[in-house]
Amino acid sequence: MKLALLACLVASPALATCPTRADLTEGVILVQNEPSFLRSDIEIRGAGLFEVRLMRDADENASAMTLAYAHALAPEAINDAGALRLRAYDPAVTTLDRLDEAGDLTFDLIERDEAGEETSARLLFNHLGTRTREILDCSYEVWTVREMTARPGGEITTRELEYAPDLGVLLAAHEIDAAGQRRAIYEYTWIGTAADVAR
C-alpha cells in the first residue's frame, strides 16, 4: 500500500520541478510507473553517487537494490537483495566525462562477490549520439551510449543507455539482444527533487 500511495504521489506533474546536478546534494527522484513500478532515489554521498532503487512487479512483489557509483555509467558497489558485488575499473572512470569527445572508451573490469570470488570482463563504451530527452516539462541533453561487456568465456552482453551529463544520472537503459532487438530495463517518466515528494 505504501508503494502504491507513493506511486500516485509522484505521478502528478504539478508536484515536480526540473532538477539540476546541484539538487543531487539533497536528492533527485526518478520514477517509472509502467509496465512495472520503479523508483530511484539518487544523491551525492562523499565523492560519488548513491542510489536506492525500489521496484514492484506486476504481481505486487516489492524488492530493493542499492548502488554506489564513481560515475553514473560505472557502479562500484551493487547490493541486490542482500547480495553484494564490488567492481573495480582500470583506467579510472573519470575519463567517461569525455566520452562524447573520445567516441569510445575501454576498461578492464574486476568484479568481486561476498565470498571473495573474482570475475573479469572487458567493457567498451561507445558514444552513439546526443539528443534531447523530455520528462514531464523538463528537457535534458542525453548521450546515447552503447555498453558492451565481454567476458573471458566469450559471452557478450550489450546495453544502450541514456546518460544526462548535465544532471549526472541515467534516464533510461535497454538491453540489446543478439538480433539487435531492444528491451527496456527502465525508462523514467517522472523526475523531481526530494523536496517535491516531501511537500
N, C-alpha and C positions, 0 to 999 in steps of 0.2 A: 504494500500500500504506500509506503514511504517513497519508493522509487516512482510509482505511478503519479503521486502528487507532485513530485519534483519534475517529472516529465511535462506535466501540464503547466507548471510554473514557468519553466524556461522556454516553453514553446511560444510564448507571446512576444512578438517583435517589439511591442510597446515598452517592454521591460529592459531592452538591451541597448547598450551603447556600442560603439566600434572600438574595440581595444587596440592599443598600440604596444610595442615592446616594453614601454615603461610600466604598463599595467601588470606585467609578469611579476613584479615585486610583491603585489598583493594577490595576484591570481587571475588567470584567464580561464574561462569555462567554454568548452565546445560540446555540442550535443548533436546526436543523430537519433531521430525517432523511428524511422522506417529503414529497412524492413525489421530491424531489431533496435532496441534502445541501447544507446551508448553515451555515456557522459565522461568527459575527460577534464579534470581539474589540473592545470599546469601552472607552476610558479617557479621563480628563481630561488634556489637554495644553495648557499655557498657560491661556488664557481660555475654551477651548472643548473640545468632544468630538472624539476621533479614533477612527475605526473602520477595521479591516481585515476585509474580508469575503471568505471563501474559499468557493468554490462547486464542485460537481461534478455534472454532469448524468447522465442515465440511461445514456449511453454512456461513462461514466467520464472524460469530458473535464473537466479542472480549470481554473479561472480565478480571478482575484483582482481585488478592487476596494478602493480606499482612499477614505475620505470624511472631510472636516473640517467641523465644524458650529459655528455660533454658537448654534444651538438645534437640538434633535433633529428638529424639523419643518422645518428650513431649512438644508440643506447649503450651505457656501460654496465648497468645492473637491471635485471628483469626478474621480478618476483611474481610468478604466475601461480595463484592458488597455493602459495607456500613453497613452491619450487623455485629456488634462487639460481640464476645464472649470471656470471660475471663475464664481461667482454673487455678485451684489450686490443687496441688498433695500432698499427705501425704503417706509415708515419702518423704524426698527431693529426687528429680530425679537424683541427682549426683550419686546415687547408680547404675544407669544404665550403668555407665562406667565399671562396673564389672559384667555385665550380663553374659558374657561368662564364668566366674568363678562360679557365683551363679547358673546358669542354668535357673532359673525362679525368677521373682520378681513381687510382687503385690502392687498396690497403690489404695488408695481411691481418687476419682476424684470429685471435685465440679466445675460445670460449671455455669457461670452467664451471662445472656444476658443483653442488654442495658436497659431493663425495671427493672432490678434487680432480675428477677426470677431465682431461682437456681434449678439445677437438679444434681443428684448424680449418680455415677457409680463406679463399681469396675473394675480396669484394671489389666490384667495379661499379662506379657511379658515372652515368652519362647525363649531361645536361641536354635535354631534347628541345627546349624552347622556353620562352617566357610569355605569360599571358595574364589576363586579369580574371580573378575569381570573385563572384558575388556571393555573399552570405547575408541574408536579410537585406538591410540597406547599406551594408559595408562592402567596400571594394578593396581587394588586396592583390598586389602583384605576386604571382606564383611562378616558381620554376617547376617545369615538368622534369622529373628526374627518374631515370631508369636505373634500378639497383639489381645487379646480378651477383649471386652468391655461388661460387664454385667450390665444392668440397672434394677432398682427395679421391673419393670413390668414383668421381665423375658426375655426381649429382649436381645439377644446376637449377637454382630457383630464381625467378625473376619477379620483381615488383615494379610498379610505376607509382611514384609518389608526387604529391603536390606540396611543395615547400614554399612558405611565405617568408622570404628573407627579412623583410622589414619588421615582421611580427616575431619571427624566430621559432615557428612551430609548423607542424604538418597539418594540412587541412583535409587531405584525402589520401588513401592508399588503395591500390588494386593489385591483385595477383595476375600474372600473365602466364597462361599455360603453354605447353609445347606447340600448340596450334596457333598461338598468338591471341587467344581469346582472353578478354579482361573480366575479372570477377572482383566486385567491390569488397574490400576488407572493411573499410569505413569511409564515409563521405559526409562530413559535418554539415548540418543545415541551420544551426543556431550558434551564435557566438556572443559572448558578453563577458563582463568582469565579475569578480566575486561580489563586488558591491551591488551589481544588478540583481543577483539572486538573493542578497541579504535584505533588499528593500521590503 
